[in-house]
Amino acid sequence: MEPVLAIHEFLDYVVGGLAEHPEAVEIDHEEREGVHCYRVFLHPEDSGRVIGRGGKTVGAIRSLVLASAQKHQIRAEVEVVVERE
């Protein structure tokens, strides 16, 4: 499986599993200057669950994405966007 697609599916699986509104989770991918940027859009009620206390949950997700990206010799970043109701 292509690394970019694998990271996308990983984010969809993990964030969708954490969210109370998994149907509202959207993940956009864009490549900017050699960096694969993943924007994760959430329902406002899910922001606390996905970000976690002190950002620990999203930090762990980012660490796993970065480790996978490094293994496949690409650069990646994850941004969380909370949609307004």
Biopython code that builds the backbone (N, CA, C, O; Angstrom):
import numpy as np
from Bio.PDB.StructureBuilder import StructureBuilder

atoms = [
    (1, "MET", "N", (0.848, -1.184, 0.000)),
    (1, "MET", "CA", (0.000, 0.000, 0.000)),
    (1, "MET", "C", (0.891, 1.244, 0.000)),
    (1, "MET", "O", (1.932, 1.277, 0.657)),
    (2, "GLU", "N", (0.477, 2.234, -0.726)),
    (2, "GLU", "CA", (1.222, 3.486, -0.806)),
    (2, "GLU", "C", (1.232, 4.181, 0.560)),
    (2, "GLU", "O", (0.194, 4.239, 1.219)),
    (3, "PRO", "N", (2.383, 4.709, 1.000)),
    (3, "PRO", "CA", (2.485, 5.315, 2.337)),
    (3, "PRO", "C", (1.497, 6.458, 2.581)),
    (3, "PRO", "O", (0.954, 6.579, 3.679)),
    (4, "VAL", "N", (1.263, 7.288, 1.578)),
    (4, "VAL", "CA", (0.345, 8.421, 1.744)),
    (4, "VAL", "C", (-1.071, 7.920, 2.022)),
    (4, "VAL", "O", (-1.769, 8.462, 2.880)),
    (5, "LEU", "N", (-1.490, 6.892, 1.298)),
    (5, "LEU", "CA", (-2.816, 6.306, 1.504)),
    (5, "LEU", "C", (-2.894, 5.585, 2.848)),
    (5, "LEU", "O", (-3.921, 5.645, 3.524)),
    (6, "ALA", "N", (-1.816, 4.906, 3.238)),
    (6, "ALA", "CA", (-1.801, 4.193, 4.516)),
    (6, "ALA", "C", (-1.943, 5.162, 5.688)),
    (6, "ALA", "O", (-2.670, 4.877, 6.640)),
    (7, "ILE", "N", (-1.261, 6.297, 5.626)),
    (7, "ILE", "CA", (-1.378, 7.302, 6.692)),
    (7, "ILE", "C", (-2.786, 7.860, 6.733)),
    (7, "ILE", "O", (-3.343, 8.066, 7.812)),
    (8, "HIS", "N", (-3.366, 8.105, 5.567)),
    (8, "HIS", "CA", (-4.745, 8.624, 5.497)),
    (8, "HIS", "C", (-5.708, 7.637, 6.149)),
    (8, "HIS", "O", (-6.559, 8.035, 6.944)),
    (9, "GLU", "N", (-5.581, 6.370, 5.821)),
    (9, "GLU", "CA", (-6.464, 5.352, 6.392)),
    (9, "GLU", "C", (-6.238, 5.194, 7.896)),
    (9, "GLU", "O", (-7.191, 4.988, 8.648)),
    (10, "PHE", "N", (-4.994, 5.290, 8.332)),
    (10, "PHE", "CA", (-4.687, 5.226, 9.763)),
    (10, "PHE", "C", (-5.400, 6.356, 10.504)),
    (10, "PHE", "O", (-6.042, 6.125, 11.528)),
    (11, "LEU", "N", (-5.283, 7.578, 9.981)),
    (11, "LEU", "CA", (-5.941, 8.722, 10.625)),
    (11, "LEU", "C", (-7.453, 8.542, 10.652)),
    (11, "LEU", "O", (-8.103, 8.830, 11.657)),
    (12, "ASP", "N", (-8.005, 8.066, 9.548)),
    (12, "ASP", "CA", (-9.454, 7.853, 9.485)),
    (12, "ASP", "C", (-9.896, 6.829, 10.528)),
    (12, "ASP", "O", (-10.917, 7.017, 11.190)),
    (13, "TYR", "N", (-9.141, 5.764, 10.674)),
    (13, "TYR", "CA", (-9.478, 4.701, 11.630)),
    (13, "TYR", "C", (-9.368, 5.188, 13.077)),
    (13, "TYR", "O", (-10.287, 4.987, 13.870)),
    (14, "VAL", "N", (-8.253, 5.822, 13.419)),
    (14, "VAL", "CA", (-8.009, 6.233, 14.804)),
    (14, "VAL", "C", (-8.933, 7.372, 15.218)),
    (14, "VAL", "O", (-9.576, 7.301, 16.265)),
    (15, "VAL", "N", (-9.002, 8.412, 14.409)),
    (15, "VAL", "CA", (-9.831, 9.566, 14.762)),
    (15, "VAL", "C", (-11.308, 9.182, 14.723)),
    (15, "VAL", "O", (-12.082, 9.615, 15.577)),
    (16, "GLY", "N", (-11.701, 8.380, 13.748)),
    (16, "GLY", "CA", (-13.086, 7.907, 13.685)),
    (16, "GLY", "C", (-13.458, 7.072, 14.899)),
    (16, "GLY", "O", (-14.598, 7.125, 15.360)),
    (17, "GLY", "N", (-12.514, 6.306, 15.421)),
    (17, "GLY", "CA", (-12.758, 5.497, 16.616)),
    (17, "GLY", "C", (-12.865, 6.322, 17.882)),
    (17, "GLY", "O", (-13.577, 5.942, 18.812)),
    (18, "LEU", "N", (-12.167, 7.445, 17.929)),
    (18, "LEU", "CA", (-12.222, 8.315, 19.102)),
    (18, "LEU", "C", (-13.454, 9.211, 19.108)),
    (18, "LEU", "O", (-13.965, 9.560, 20.173)),
    (19, "ALA", "N", (-13.927, 9.579, 17.939)),
    (19, "ALA", "CA", (-14.994, 10.572, 17.811)),
    (19, "ALA", "C", (-16.362, 9.994, 18.152)),
    (19, "ALA", "O", (-16.657, 8.836, 17.857)),
    (20, "GLU", "N", (-17.187, 10.822, 18.776)),
    (20, "GLU", "CA", (-18.579, 10.450, 19.024)),
    (20, "GLU", "C", (-19.418, 10.656, 17.769)),
    (20, "GLU", "O", (-20.499, 10.081, 17.636)),
    (21, "HIS", "N", (-18.922, 11.472, 16.855)),
    (21, "HIS", "CA", (-19.597, 11.746, 15.586)),
    (21, "HIS", "C", (-18.654, 11.360, 14.442)),
    (21, "HIS", "O", (-18.149, 12.234, 13.737)),
    (22, "PRO", "N", (-18.414, 10.050, 14.253)),
    (22, "PRO", "CA", (-17.445, 9.647, 13.227)),
    (22, "PRO", "C", (-17.862, 10.034, 11.817)),
    (22, "PRO", "O", (-17.015, 10.162, 10.934)),
    (23, "GLU", "N", (-19.159, 10.220, 11.598)),
    (23, "GLU", "CA", (-19.631, 10.621, 10.276)),
    (23, "GLU", "C", (-19.200, 12.043, 9.920)),
    (23, "GLU", "O", (-19.185, 12.410, 8.745)),
    (24, "ALA", "N", (-18.849, 12.843, 10.924)),
    (24, "ALA", "CA", (-18.424, 14.224, 10.696)),
    (24, "ALA", "C", (-16.912, 14.345, 10.494)),
    (24, "ALA", "O", (-16.419, 15.422, 10.160)),
    (25, "VAL", "N", (-16.182, 13.265, 10.693)),
    (25, "VAL", "CA", (-14.723, 13.306, 10.540)),
    (25, "VAL", "C", (-14.371, 13.291, 9.056)),
    (25, "VAL", "O", (-14.792, 12.408, 8.309)),
    (26, "GLU", "N", (-13.593, 14.283, 8.651)),
    (26, "GLU", "CA", (-13.104, 14.347, 7.276)),
    (26, "GLU", "C", (-11.598, 14.571, 7.315)),
    (26, "GLU", "O", (-11.092, 15.311, 8.158)),
    (27, "ILE", "N", (-10.902, 13.937, 6.410)),
    (27, "ILE", "CA", (-9.451, 14.092, 6.342)),
    (27, "ILE", "C", (-9.076, 14.503, 4.926)),
    (27, "ILE", "O", (-9.351, 13.790, 3.961)),
    (28, "ASP", "N", (-8.447, 15.660, 4.822)),
    (28, "ASP", "CA", (-7.972, 16.158, 3.540)),
    (28, "ASP", "C", (-6.460, 15.996, 3.485)),
    (28, "ASP", "O", (-5.764, 16.164, 4.487)),
    (29, "HIS", "N", (-5.976, 15.674, 2.318)),
    (29, "HIS", "CA", (-4.532, 15.526, 2.104)),
    (29, "HIS", "C", (-4.092, 16.509, 1.030)),
    (29, "HIS", "O", (-4.751, 16.678, 0.005)),
    (30, "GLU", "N", (-2.979, 17.140, 1.291)),
    (30, "GLU", "CA", (-2.410, 18.079, 0.333)),
    (30, "GLU", "C", (-0.895, 18.010, 0.468)),
    (30, "GLU", "O", (-0.370, 17.881, 1.574)),
    (31, "GLU", "N", (-0.200, 18.096, -0.648)),
    (31, "GLU", "CA", (1.262, 18.111, -0.603)),
    (31, "GLU", "C", (1.738, 19.532, -0.872)),
    (31, "GLU", "O", (1.444, 20.118, -1.914)),
    (32, "ARG", "N", (2.484, 20.076, 0.094)),
    (32, "ARG", "CA", (3.031, 21.434, -0.020)),
    (32, "ARG", "C", (4.535, 21.371, 0.184)),
    (32, "ARG", "O", (5.006, 20.977, 1.250)),
    (33, "GLU", "N", (5.279, 21.756, -0.827)),
    (33, "GLU", "CA", (6.731, 21.839, -0.748)),
    (33, "GLU", "C", (7.361, 20.560, -0.213)),
    (33, "GLU", "O", (8.278, 20.608, 0.607)),
    (34, "GLY", "N", (6.872, 19.428, -0.673)),
    (34, "GLY", "CA", (7.434, 18.142, -0.276)),
    (34, "GLY", "C", (6.932, 17.598, 1.050)),
    (34, "GLY", "O", (7.386, 16.544, 1.494)),
    (35, "VAL", "N", (6.001, 18.299, 1.692)),
    (35, "VAL", "CA", (5.443, 17.847, 2.968)),
    (35, "VAL", "C", (3.992, 17.431, 2.737)),
    (35, "VAL", "O", (3.201, 18.185, 2.170)),
    (36, "HIS", "N", (3.661, 16.242, 3.175)),
    (36, "HIS", "CA", (2.285, 15.760, 3.069)),
    (36, "HIS", "C", (1.511, 16.276, 4.281)),
    (36, "HIS", "O", (1.791, 15.891, 5.416)),
    (37, "CYS", "N", (0.540, 17.147, 4.029)),
    (37, "CYS", "CA", (-0.242, 17.785, 5.094)),
    (37, "CYS", "C", (-1.609, 17.121, 5.172)),
    (37, "CYS", "O", (-2.339, 17.053, 4.183)),
    (38, "TYR", "N", (-1.941, 16.638, 6.353)),
    (38, "TYR", "CA", (-3.242, 16.017, 6.585)),
    (38, "TYR", "C", (-4.030, 16.939, 7.503)),
    (38, "TYR", "O", (-3.604, 17.228, 8.622)),
    (39, "ARG", "N", (-5.184, 17.399, 7.024)),
    (39, "ARG", "CA", (-6.061, 18.239, 7.842)),
    (39, "ARG", "C", (-7.235, 17.381, 8.281)),
    (39, "ARG", "O", (-7.959, 16.829, 7.452)),
    (40, "VAL", "N", (-7.418, 17.273, 9.589)),
    (40, "VAL", "CA", (-8.481, 16.455, 10.161)),
    (40, "VAL", "C", (-9.581, 17.401, 10.640)),
    (40, "VAL", "O", (-9.375, 18.198, 11.555)),
    (41, "PHE", "N", (-10.746, 17.300, 10.014)),
    (41, "PHE", "CA", (-11.893, 18.129, 10.381)),
    (41, "PHE", "C", (-12.778, 17.341, 11.335)),
    (41, "PHE", "O", (-13.100, 16.179, 11.083)),
    (42, "LEU", "N", (-13.174, 17.991, 12.447)),
    (42, "LEU", "CA", (-13.958, 17.338, 13.500)),
    (42, "LEU", "C", (-15.238, 18.093, 13.796)),
    (42, "LEU", "O", (-15.349, 19.289, 13.530)),
    (43, "HIS", "N", (-16.195, 17.378, 14.348)),
    (43, "HIS", "CA", (-17.385, 17.981, 14.942)),
    (43, "HIS", "C", (-16.916, 18.681, 16.219)),
    (43, "HIS", "O", (-16.032, 18.161, 16.901)),
    (44, "PRO", "N", (-17.477, 19.840, 16.563)),
    (44, "PRO", "CA", (-17.020, 20.576, 17.759)),
    (44, "PRO", "C", (-17.041, 19.758, 19.051)),
    (44, "PRO", "O", (-16.193, 19.966, 19.919)),
    (45, "GLU", "N", (-17.985, 18.842, 19.192)),
    (45, "GLU", "CA", (-18.075, 18.047, 20.418)),
    (45, "GLU", "C", (-16.954, 17.016, 20.524)),
    (45, "GLU", "O", (-16.703, 16.492, 21.609)),
    (46, "ASP", "N", (-16.282, 16.720, 19.425)),
    (46, "ASP", "CA", (-15.230, 15.702, 19.418)),
    (46, "ASP", "C", (-13.839, 16.264, 19.645)),
    (46, "ASP", "O", (-12.886, 15.500, 19.798)),
    (47, "SER", "N", (-13.701, 17.563, 19.670)),
    (47, "SER", "CA", (-12.365, 18.155, 19.762)),
    (47, "SER", "C", (-11.639, 17.726, 21.038)),
    (47, "SER", "O", (-10.452, 17.404, 20.989)),
    (48, "GLY", "N", (-12.324, 17.716, 22.164)),
    (48, "GLY", "CA", (-11.697, 17.328, 23.426)),
    (48, "GLY", "C", (-11.245, 15.884, 23.438)),
    (48, "GLY", "O", (-10.192, 15.566, 23.991)),
    (49, "ARG", "N", (-12.025, 15.009, 22.837)),
    (49, "ARG", "CA", (-11.686, 13.588, 22.811)),
    (49, "ARG", "C", (-10.475, 13.316, 21.923)),
    (49, "ARG", "O", (-9.629, 12.486, 22.255)),
    (50, "VAL", "N", (-10.396, 14.019, 20.793)),
    (50, "VAL", "CA", (-9.308, 13.768, 19.847)),
    (50, "VAL", "C", (-8.031, 14.499, 20.263)),
    (50, "VAL", "O", (-6.933, 13.958, 20.130)),
    (51, "ILE", "N", (-8.173, 15.717, 20.761)),
    (51, "ILE", "CA", (-6.999, 16.478, 21.178)),
    (51, "ILE", "C", (-6.463, 15.942, 22.500)),
    (51, "ILE", "O", (-5.251, 15.797, 22.661)),
    (52, "GLY", "N", (-7.334, 15.652, 23.429)),
    (52, "GLY", "CA", (-6.916, 15.079, 24.707)),
    (52, "GLY", "C", (-6.437, 16.136, 25.689)),
    (52, "GLY", "O", (-6.219, 17.293, 25.329)),
    (53, "ARG", "N", (-6.281, 15.715, 26.925)),
    (53, "ARG", "CA", (-5.828, 16.627, 27.980)),
    (53, "ARG", "C", (-4.394, 17.053, 27.707)),
    (53, "ARG", "O", (-3.482, 16.228, 27.642)),
    (54, "GLY", "N", (-4.218, 18.348, 27.549)),
    (54, "GLY", "CA", (-2.884, 18.879, 27.278)),
    (54, "GLY", "C", (-2.351, 18.509, 25.903)),
    (54, "GLY", "O", (-1.153, 18.637, 25.649)),
    (55, "GLY", "N", (-3.228, 18.050, 25.011)),
    (55, "GLY", "CA", (-2.798, 17.688, 23.663)),
    (55, "GLY", "C", (-2.097, 16.344, 23.567)),
    (55, "GLY", "O", (-1.439, 16.057, 22.567)),
    (56, "LYS", "N", (-2.233, 15.513, 24.605)),
    (56, "LYS", "CA", (-1.513, 14.244, 24.620)),
    (56, "LYS", "C", (-2.011, 13.265, 23.561)),
    (56, "LYS", "O", (-1.210, 12.569, 22.936)),
    (57, "THR", "N", (-3.318, 13.205, 23.356)),
    (57, "THR", "CA", (-3.853, 12.249, 22.385)),
    (57, "THR", "C", (-3.424, 12.619, 20.965)),
    (57, "THR", "O", (-2.917, 11.777, 20.224)),
    (58, "VAL", "N", (-3.629, 13.875, 20.594)),
    (58, "VAL", "CA", (-3.236, 14.295, 19.247)),
    (58, "VAL", "C", (-1.712, 14.248, 19.102)),
    (58, "VAL", "O", (-1.205, 14.007, 18.006)),
    (59, "GLY", "N", (-1.001, 14.468, 20.162)),
    (59, "GLY", "CA", (0.455, 14.348, 20.125)),
    (59, "GLY", "C", (0.893, 12.928, 19.824)),
    (59, "GLY", "O", (1.840, 12.710, 19.069)),
    (60, "ALA", "N", (0.208, 11.967, 20.412)),
    (60, "ALA", "CA", (0.518, 10.559, 20.152)),
    (60, "ALA", "C", (0.181, 10.186, 18.705)),
    (60, "ALA", "O", (0.932, 9.462, 18.052)),
    (61, "ILE", "N", (-0.939, 10.682, 18.221)),
    (61, "ILE", "CA", (-1.326, 10.424, 16.831)),
    (61, "ILE", "C", (-0.275, 11.008, 15.888)),
    (61, "ILE", "O", (0.145, 10.351, 14.936)),
    (62, "ARG", "N", (0.142, 12.234, 16.153)),
    (62, "ARG", "CA", (1.167, 12.875, 15.314)),
    (62, "ARG", "C", (2.483, 12.095, 15.356)),
    (62, "ARG", "O", (3.148, 11.942, 14.331)),
    (63, "SER", "N", (2.855, 11.605, 16.532)),
    (63, "SER", "CA", (4.096, 10.832, 16.652)),
    (63, "SER", "C", (4.059, 9.572, 15.798)),
    (63, "SER", "O", (5.050, 9.222, 15.157)),
    (64, "LEU", "N", (2.921, 8.893, 15.789)),
    (64, "LEU", "CA", (2.789, 7.683, 14.978)),
    (64, "LEU", "C", (2.826, 8.001, 13.486)),
    (64, "LEU", "O", (3.428, 7.271, 12.699)),
    (65, "VAL", "N", (2.175, 9.099, 13.107)),
    (65, "VAL", "CA", (2.196, 9.508, 11.700)),
    (65, "VAL", "C", (3.623, 9.870, 11.280)),
    (65, "VAL", "O", (4.076, 9.471, 10.208)),
    (66, "LEU", "N", (4.321, 10.617, 12.118)),
    (66, "LEU", "CA", (5.695, 11.002, 11.794)),
    (66, "LEU", "C", (6.617, 9.794, 11.701)),
    (66, "LEU", "O", (7.482, 9.739, 10.827)),
    (67, "ALA", "N", (6.438, 8.831, 12.591)),
    (67, "ALA", "CA", (7.261, 7.620, 12.552)),
    (67, "ALA", "C", (7.012, 6.839, 11.264)),
    (67, "ALA", "O", (7.951, 6.346, 10.639)),
    (68, "SER", "N", (5.759, 6.731, 10.874)),
    (68, "SER", "CA", (5.440, 6.038, 9.630)),
    (68, "SER", "C", (6.002, 6.785, 8.429)),
    (68, "SER", "O", (6.532, 6.170, 7.503)),
    (69, "ALA", "N", (5.888, 8.102, 8.443)),
    (69, "ALA", "CA", (6.408, 8.912, 7.340)),
    (69, "ALA", "C", (7.927, 8.763, 7.232)),
    (69, "ALA", "O", (8.463, 8.619, 6.133)),
    (70, "GLN", "N", (8.610, 8.797, 8.364)),
    (70, "GLN", "CA", (10.068, 8.642, 8.349)),
    (70, "GLN", "C", (10.478, 7.271, 7.816)),
    (70, "GLN", "O", (11.462, 7.149, 7.086)),
    (71, "LYS", "N", (9.731, 6.260, 8.178)),
    (71, "LYS", "CA", (10.032, 4.902, 7.715)),
    (71, "LYS", "C", (9.975, 4.831, 6.189)),
    (71, "LYS", "O", (10.751, 4.110, 5.560)),
    (72, "HIS", "N", (9.046, 5.588, 5.606)),
    (72, "HIS", "CA", (8.871, 5.587, 4.150)),
    (72, "HIS", "C", (9.574, 6.762, 3.474)),
    (72, "HIS", "O", (9.363, 7.031, 2.292)),
    (73, "GLN", "N", (10.410, 7.455, 4.241)),
    (73, "GLN", "CA", (11.238, 8.553, 3.747)),
    (73, "GLN", "C", (10.419, 9.667, 3.094)),
    (73, "GLN", "O", (10.768, 10.174, 2.028)),
    (74, "ILE", "N", (9.315, 10.038, 3.764)),
    (74, "ILE", "CA", (8.534, 11.193, 3.360)),
    (74, "ILE", "C", (8.355, 12.085, 4.579)),
    (74, "ILE", "O", (8.633, 11.667, 5.703)),
    (75, "ARG", "N", (7.897, 13.300, 4.366)),
    (75, "ARG", "CA", (7.628, 14.217, 5.464)),
    (75, "ARG", "C", (6.112, 14.413, 5.559)),
    (75, "ARG", "O", (5.427, 14.539, 4.544)),
    (76, "ALA", "N", (5.599, 14.436, 6.799)),
    (76, "ALA", "CA", (4.156, 14.560, 7.002)),
    (76, "ALA", "C", (3.876, 15.396, 8.239)),
    (76, "ALA", "O", (4.683, 15.455, 9.166)),
    (77, "GLU", "N", (2.705, 16.048, 8.234)),
    (77, "GLU", "CA", (2.240, 16.777, 9.410)),
    (77, "GLU", "C", (0.725, 16.616, 9.497)),
    (77, "GLU", "O", (0.042, 16.386, 8.499)),
    (78, "VAL", "N", (0.224, 16.745, 10.724)),
    (78, "VAL", "CA", (-1.205, 16.583, 10.988)),
    (78, "VAL", "C", (-1.719, 17.851, 11.648)),
    (78, "VAL", "O", (-1.143, 18.341, 12.619)),
    (79, "GLU", "N", (-2.807, 18.373, 11.110)),
    (79, "GLU", "CA", (-3.452, 19.571, 11.661)),
    (79, "GLU", "C", (-4.898, 19.212, 11.974)),
    (79, "GLU", "O", (-5.585, 18.603, 11.153)),
    (80, "VAL", "N", (-5.359, 19.591, 13.168)),
    (80, "VAL", "CA", (-6.732, 19.337, 13.578)),
    (80, "VAL", "C", (-7.528, 20.615, 13.438)),
    (80, "VAL", "O", (-7.130, 21.660, 13.952)),
    (81, "VAL", "N", (-8.665, 20.536, 12.737)),
    (81, "VAL", "CA", (-9.532, 21.683, 12.514)),
    (81, "VAL", "C", (-10.904, 21.338, 13.070)),
    (81, "VAL", "O", (-11.502, 20.330, 12.695)),
    (82, "VAL", "N", (-11.401, 22.189, 13.974)),
    (82, "VAL", "CA", (-12.727, 21.972, 14.557)),
    (82, "VAL", "C", (-13.719, 22.815, 13.772)),
    (82, "VAL", "O", (-13.618, 24.041, 13.722)),
    (83, "GLU", "N", (-14.675, 22.132, 13.161)),
    (83, "GLU", "CA", (-15.695, 22.837, 12.386)),
    (83, "GLU", "C", (-16.704, 23.473, 13.307)),
    (83, "GLU", "O", (-17.003, 22.957, 14.384)),
    (84, "ARG", "N", (-17.214, 24.578, 12.878)),
    (84, "ARG", "CA", (-18.271, 25.263, 13.645)),
    (84, "ARG", "C", (-19.601, 24.622, 13.357)),
    (84, "ARG", "O", (-19.829, 24.103, 12.265)),
    (85, "GLU", "N", (-20.498, 24.658, 14.357)),
    (85, "GLU", "CA", (-21.824, 24.065, 14.173)),
    (85, "GLU", "C", (-22.664, 24.882, 13.223)),
    (85, "GLU", "O", (-23.811, 24.528, 12.953)),
]
sb = StructureBuilder()
sb.init_structure("model")
sb.init_model(0)
sb.init_chain("A")
sb.init_seg("    ")
for serial, (resi, resn, name, xyz) in enumerate(atoms, 1):
    if name == "N":
        sb.init_residue(resn, " ", resi, " ")
    sb.init_atom(name, np.array(xyz, "f"), 0.0, 1.0, " ", f" {name:<3s}", serial, name[0])
structure = sb.get_structure()
